[in-house]
Amino acid sequence: MEKTTPKPECAKETLDLLNCVTASPYDVGKCMSLLHELRRCVVDKAIGKQVLGSPWLESSAWRVFKAQNAPLSQDETFCDL
């Protein structure tokens, strides 16, 4: 029998927002909309404080994200306002 892991609450909204803030060019309006969607999901499902524990940090998804998103240099900014 194959072991299945339950999908975390608001996972889609979280991933959509994460992908938005790491996209180039950075679309502030789109990311704000996605932030509001994530907030609605969290409130609707009464989700409390979350911590990224070792299962996430050891996952292949985290390794891919980390490899694709090198730290910003001192000359770079998160967004152009």
KEDREN-351756 format. One record per atom (N, C-alpha, C, O): y, z, x. Coordinates in steps of 0.02 Angstrom, whole numbers, padded with zeros to 5 digits, always signed. Example, Ala and Ser with C-alpha at 12.3 -4.5 7.8 and 13.67 -1.06 7.14 Angstrom:
REM residues 2
-00284+00390+00660
-00225+00390+00615
-00165+00390+00660
-00166+00423+00712
-00112+00354+00642
-00053+00357+00684
+00002+00394+00645
+00057+00402+00670
REM end
This chain:
REM residues 81
-00059+00000+00042
+00000+00000+00000
+00062+00000+00044
+00066+00038+00092
+00110-00043+00028
+00171-00049+00067
+00220+00005+00048
+00232+00019-00011
+00250+00036+00098
+00299+00089+00087
+00366+00056+00070
+00389+00010+00104
+00398+00080+00017
+00463+00054-00002
+00516+00109+00005
+00502+00168-00007
+00575+00089+00025
+00630+00135+00031
+00678+00122-00026
+00697+00065-00038
+00698+00174-00062
+00745+00163-00117
+00812+00137-00091
+00834+00156-00037
+00843+00093-00130
+00908+00065-00112
+00961+00118-00124
+00965+00146-00178
+01002+00131-00074
+01055+00181-00083
+01104+00160-00138
+01116+00101-00148
+01132+00210-00172
+01182+00197-00224
+01242+00163-00192
+01262+00180-00137
+01271+00116-00227
+01331+00080-00206
+01323+00042-00140
+01372+00029-00105
+01261+00025-00122
+01248-00010-00059
+01282-00078-00057
+01310-00097-00006
+01279-00115-00112
+01309-00182-00114
+01385-00177-00104
+01413-00215-00065
+01417-00131-00139
+01489-00123-00134
+01509-00103-00063
+01560-00126-00037
+01470-00059-00034
+01483-00036+00034
+01478-00093+00084
+01521-00102+00127
+01424-00131+00079
+01413-00187+00125
+01466-00241+00115
+01490-00270+00164
+01484-00255+00053
+01537-00305+00040
+01603-00285+00073
+01637-00326+00104
+01621-00221+00067
+01683-00197+00097
+01678-00199+00173
+01726-00220+00206
+01623-00178+00200
+01614-00180+00273
+01620-00251+00300
+01652-00262+00351
+01589-00298+00266
+01593-00368+00287
+01664-00394+00281
+01686-00434+00322
+01700-00372+00231
+01769-00394+00222
+01814-00370+00279
+01853-00409+00307
+01809-00306+00295
+01854-00279+00347
+01838-00305+00417
+01879-00301+00462
+01778-00332+00426
+01761-00360+00491
+01770-00436+00494
+01761-00466+00547
+01789-00466+00438
+01798-00539+00436
+01863-00559+00471
+01911-00521+00476
+01861-00619+00496
+01921-00648+00526
+01933-00716+00495
+01889-00759+00499
+01989-00728+00464
+02048-00684+00461
+02037-00627+00410
+01998-00634+00363
+02072-00574+00421
+02069-00515+00378
+02109-00526+00315
+02169-00541+00318
+02077-00520+00257
+02109-00531+00192
+02121-00463+00159
+02076-00435+00128
+02182-00438+00167
+02199-00372+00142
+02187-00366+00066
+02158-00317+00043
+02209-00415+00029
+02202-00413-00044
+02129-00410-00066
+02110-00370-00109
+02087-00451-00035
+02016-00451-00052
+01985-00384-00034
+01946-00357-00073
+02001-00358+00025
+01971-00295+00047
+01994-00237+00003
+01954-00191-00011
+02056-00238-00019
+02080-00185-00064
+02043-00188-00131
+02026-00136-00159
+02031-00248-00155
+01993-00256-00217
+01922-00228-00208
+01896-00194-00253
+01891-00243-00152
+01824-00218-00138
+01823-00142-00130
+01775-00109-00149
+01876-00115-00100
+01881-00042-00094
+01884-00010-00163
+01852+00042-00174
+01922-00039-00208
+01926-00012-00276
+01858-00017-00312
+01839+00028-00350
+01821-00072-00300
+01754-00078-00329
+01708-00024-00303
+01670+00006-00341
+01711-00010-00238
+01670+00043-00209
+01689+00110-00238
+01646+00151-00254
+01753+00123-00244
+01777+00186-00273
+01751+00194-00344
+01729+00248-00363
+01755+00141-00385
+01730+00144-00454
+01656+00160-00455
+01633+00201-00495
+01618+00129-00411
+01545+00141-00408
+01531+00214-00391
+01489+00246-00422
+01567+00240-00341
+01556+00309-00319
+01573+00358-00375
+01536+00406-00386
+01627+00346-00409
+01648+00390-00463
+01599+00384-00522
+01577+00435-00550
+01581+00323-00541
+01535+00312-00597
+01467+00344-00586
+01436+00369-00633
+01445+00344-00525
+01378+00371-00510
+01381+00442-00482
+01330+00470-00462
+01440+00472-00482
+01451+00541-00460
+01418+00554-00392
+01380+00601-00384
+01434+00510-00345
+01407+00516-00278
+01451+00564-00238
+01513+00557-00238
+01420+00611-00204
+01456+00659-00163
+01464+00633-00092
+01453+00574-00079
+01483+00677-00047
+01494+00660+00023
+01430+00633+00053
+01375+00659+00043
+01438+00579+00092
+01381+00547+00124
+01389+00550+00200
+01445+00551+00226
+01333+00552+00234
+01332+00553+00307
+01284+00499+00330
+01228+00493+00305
+01307+00459+00379
+01262+00409+00408
+01216+00445+00457
+01238+00466+00511
+01154+00454+00437
+01107+00489+00479
+01068+00443+00524
+01079+00382+00525
+01022+00470+00560
+00985+00431+00608
+00945+00373+00578
+00938+00323+00613
+00919+00377+00516
+00884+00318+00490
+00929+00256+00489
+00907+00201+00505
+00992+00264+00469
+01039+00208+00468
+01055+00186+00540
+01054+00126+00555
+01069+00234+00583
+01088+00217+00652
+01031+00185+00691
+01043+00150+00740
+00970+00196+00669
+00913+00166+00703
+00891+00101+00669
+00845+00068+00694
+00923+00083+00615
+00902+00024+00577
+00922-00041+00612
+00969-00041+00653
+00887-00094+00596
+00904-00159+00625
+00972-00183+00599
+01008-00217+00635
+00990-00164+00537
+01055-00184+00510
+01111-00155+00552
+01160-00190+00566
+01105-00093+00573
+01156-00062+00615
+01160-00096+00683
+01214-00109+00708
+01103-00112+00712
+01103-00145+00778
+01136-00213+00774
+01173-00232+00819
+01123-00251+00720
+01155-00316+00711
+01230-00307+00702
+01269-00342+00733
+01250-00260+00659
+01321-00249+00648
+01356-00229+00713
+01409-00256+00729
+01326-00184+00750
+01356-00160+00813
+01362-00217+00863
+01413-00222+00898
+01312-00260+00867
+01314-00316+00914
+01367-00366+00895
+01398-00397+00939
+01379-00376+00831
+01427-00425+00808
+01499-00399+00807
+01546-00438+00800
+01507-00334+00815
+01574-00304+00809
+01590-00262+00870
+01587-00200+00868
+01608-00295+00923
+01626-00260+00984
+01690-00219+00971
+01730-00238+00928
+01699-00165+01008
+01760-00125+00998
+01823-00166+01011
+01822-00213+01052
+01876-00149+00976
+01940-00183+00985
+01971-00163+01052
+01965-00105+01073
+02003-00210+01085
+02040-00193+01145
+02105-00159+01126
+02122-00158+01067
+02141-00132+01174
+02204-00098+01159
+02256-00146+01132
+02301-00124+01097
+02250-00211+01146
+02298-00260+01124
+02284-00286+01054
+02327-00318+01024
+02225-00272+01027
+02207-00296+00960
+02224-00245+00907
+02228-00185+00921
+02235-00268+00846
+02248-00223+00791
+02197-00237+00736
+02163-00288+00737
+02192-00190+00689
+02145-00198+00634
+02168-00251+00585
+02126-00286+00557
+02232-00257+00575
+02258-00308+00529
+02330-00323+00546
+02364-00285+00579
+02351-00380+00523
+02420-00400+00531
+02457-00384+00467
+02444-00415+00415
+02502-00336+00470
+02540-00317+00410
+02609-00345+00412
+02648-00334+00366
REM end
